[in-house]
Amino acid sequence: MYCRHCGARIGEPKKVAWWHLHRRLYDWVLHFAHHRHSTTALFCLSFAESSFFPVPPDVLLGPLCLGARRKSMWFAAVTTAASFSGAFLGYLIGYAAIDLALMIPGVTWEGINWLKGEFAARGQWYVFIAALTPIPFKLLTITAGFARMNLLVFALACLVGRSMRFFAVAGAFWLIGPKALPFIDRYFNWLVLLFVVLLVGGFVVVKYVF
């Protein structure tokens, strides 16, 4: 059963098989939507996702927008600011990891210099696409730091891409209303499959188009 005002599940949570780790992780993140520190959780999740955490902030941003629709744009702004800030941590991780990477067989200065040249020429598009699409954003923030991408260009690509994505998500949930969560709950596995397809497709686009 779902609340007719915000779409939240009421009563006993649906039992999930032990091997449905993706669903368990999703439900764990989702429970923050009804916590008094939900905005703080949204900020922390968005910050962490830009550098190491696997769950995208959209799964919390959406329910928060449903629960307080008038604050949808505020939640989008919080998510964007946190994700933008976290991107610099990802950049720093990549920047500091170059010495460790050189210990890996096959990683050479020649390859690193090629990566630097690639990001100098097209890095803004790589970062922007990752910021806007389901491609794991952390992979590109870390790689950008590893490649020593121009920090100003990196910042602008992150800011534009993340803003477009999260304000679009908040706007979509505001328009869809309380029917969104029951729909996600019912078709969760199909939506995960769609996410994976989009993820793989995004990598194909980056590899063959740019």
Sequence and secondary structure as in RCSB ss.txt:
>XXXX:A:sequence
MYCRHCGARIGEPKKVAWWHLHRRLYDWVLHFAHHRHSTTALFCLSFAESSFFPVPPDVLLGPLCLGARRKSMWF
AAVTTAASFSGAFLGYLIGYAAIDLALMIPGVTWEGINWLKGEFAARGQWYVFIAALTPIPFKLLTITAGFARMN
LLVFALACLVGRSMRFFAVAGAFWLIGPKALPFIDRYFNWLVLLFVVLLVGGFVVVKYVF
>XXXX:A:secstr
 B TTT  B SS     TT HHHHHHHHHHGGGGSTTHHHHHHHHHHHHTTT SS THHHHHHHHHHTGGGHHHH
HHHHHHHHHHHHHHHHHHHHHTHHHHTTSTT  HHHHHHHHHHHHHHHHHHHHHHHHSSS HHHHHHHHHHTT  
HHHHHHHHHHHHHHHHHHHHHHHHHHGGGHHHHHHHTHHHHHHHHHHHHHHHHHHHHHT 
